[in-house]
Amino acid sequence: MTLDHSPKTETSFGHPASEPGRGTPPPPPPRKPVTRGRLTLRIVITLVILGLLGAALYGFNSFRAKAIADFFANNKPPPTPVALADATVQTIPKYLPAIGTLQAARQVTVAPEVAGRVERIPFESGSRVKVGDPLVQLNDATEQADLLAQRAQARLAELNLERYRDLRRSQATPQSNVDQYQAQLDEINANMKRTTALIGQKLIKAPFDGDLGIRQVNVGDYVNPGATIVTLTDLSQLYINFTLPEQALPKLSVGQGVLINVDALPGRDFEAKITTIEPQVSADTRAVKVQATMDNRERQLRPGMFASVRVVLPPQPDTLTVPETAVDYTVYGDSVFVAVKKQGQDGKEQMVVERKAVKTGDRLANRVEIRSGLNPGDRVVVSGQLKLDNGAAVVEAQSNPLTPPQTLPQN
């Protein structure tokens, strides 16, 4: 028995070739052709499935939106606690505000009229002096010597004049000699007065009562005419210089009251009165200069201080005002939140806020004048406006958080 080791052959399509003596495999069954009706059925089924999926997705989104709306509709936030205050009618003072500068009624820079060397300084910096008190003594030895010589010449001229007068009575000399010696005596007396005045100029005295500043010279310094020695200021009376627009001129008069505030003493008003109104209006600024005078014998204010000035006008009665914190200032206008009581959807009465536009006026004592937009008795929100919107529900708080405490904590 022999084995056949001949290799097997394959067809060109990769199938094993039919062995000799075996039958040929049957051919594959033919495919059924896709008809138009069958294709249409498939498309219809696909569209129906997509439509059902879309309807299910739409229904889910609608259900979710309704559920969210119902949740927020039934889950309203609690009313916002706010502090309330009434809009009240009162008589308020009226002012003309301005910016001013304090100036001493009398203030000079002490300086010599003549040159000389400083021999004596009988004052201390910052001391108070009376009128006539000596401040600086310059070297006047030359003038004192000239004065002694002139006095001796004056005595001799008087003797000569008396001698010639006696001779004139006896007709022993002409009148011209008497006139000559009279003129000589007058000239000597004039020179004596000039020397005495020069000696007086070298003793510098206080021209009025006041306070001295810081000394600018020392003993031994040579000073020229006009050199600064010290400043002298009378603090018992001060001027307040300020300007107002020309529209305020009809409201001004001499003797009118003025209130002054300075940064050095906050919260305190100092009283003054208008003493001078400039008769001309500045052509550059269209403003009028005004000067007020105040008593400063307590010496609390100093010249050169910045001052906030308020010219007192007649008070304005029946003025509607609200606390300053109630007004919301924006670029679109001023407004306030007014609390009113309304009936809610559940039939219960609740408090809501309404935003109302207002026109504000002057400010005084932490209150604002309301010229239009509110009625007397309206309750306005004075704190908590940042959380509010028009129609928001509110409840009145027990206290105003913006009210400062009675005692401040100390470190």
Phi, psi and omega in degrees: 000133185243147177262141180268111180259019180288140181293150177276146180252151178241158177279176180290345179263010177085002178270146178296137180292149180294131179286154179296139177093354178254161182278160180283135181295152183286148178290154180295153181290146180288143178287149177277133179292140179282122181271166181294323180296319179294320179296320179296322179297317179298318181295319180297317179297319180296316180296323178295318179296316178297320178298319178295320177296317178296318179295321178295318179295319179295317179298322179294316179296320179295319178296319180293316180298318179294323179294319179294317179298317178296325181294311181289329179292325181266354182244061181286142179291156180291158179300145180279127177286129180223156174266136184241153176213155182270144170280116187246154177258130182206169175268123184242146175286152180243143183222159168251106183282149179202169177245130183225178179226137178279140180220140179289142177294326176223120179207127182225159170257112183290126182214150179283150175274337181231163178278156178170171179264135182286123178256329186206139177232094185273035178218162176246150179299134177084003182279162176262139183230160175258162179299132180092352178293137179291140180247312182218137175247119175269161180294118180235027182298320180296316181292323177296321178293319178298322180295321177297318179295320180292327177293321178295319178295324179294320178296318178295320180294326178293319178296316179296320180295317179295322179297314182287332174294320177295321178293326180291326179294329177268011179059032181265352180212152180286164180292335181297326178292321177297316179297324181295314180288333175293318178294324179295319178293319179297321179295318180296319178297322177295319177296324177295319178295321179296316180294320178297319178296322179293322176296320178295326178292334180274356170249102185274126183241161178288127180283343179198171178290140179175189181250133179275151177267214181272131182292136183252357181230165177230163177297132182100346178290146172259121184248146177262164177301131180089357179291141182287127176256308181193160175260146179233124185230133174265109184269001183289340181214137182233151171258147172240114181258127180209169180235151177226152177296156184297338178294338181274355184300319178295341181269000184256148176203152178293135184093356180290143182286149180223137174251138187233136173235141178235152181292333181291333180231074184293147177081005181241135178260134175248137185265143176212174178224143179291127180246336182216135173239122181302128182288348181245146174263134181297129179287340181276314184255352184055040180234157180248138179274136181229142177233128176245155182239138180225153177276129182230038181293340174284349173060039178269337180252158182229147176299145180094352180291147171283138185225137170267121188250138174228113176280125186283128176247168176301140182295153181254115181278166174052055180249130180277128181225155174224162175300147185296329181287350180282339186271131176259111183266122178225170178290343180269356181130169180267147181207164176223158174261123179254128180272126178228157179259128179226162179268126182278182181293333179276005178086357180267149179278133179222161181260127178233167181246147176234130178279128179234133176284138182228161174245117185266161178235229182286159177243139179200137175049047177064022175231157184237137176283130178253113182272335178198156177109344181229163176240152177301137181093347177299139179263121184248152179278128182250351175203148181092016183291337184295335181267001188257157171218166182299124181090004181288144178281138182223165174221142184288129179282159181288330182215161179266116181293344180276353178286125181293147179290160180293321179236133180271144178293144180249141179285000000 
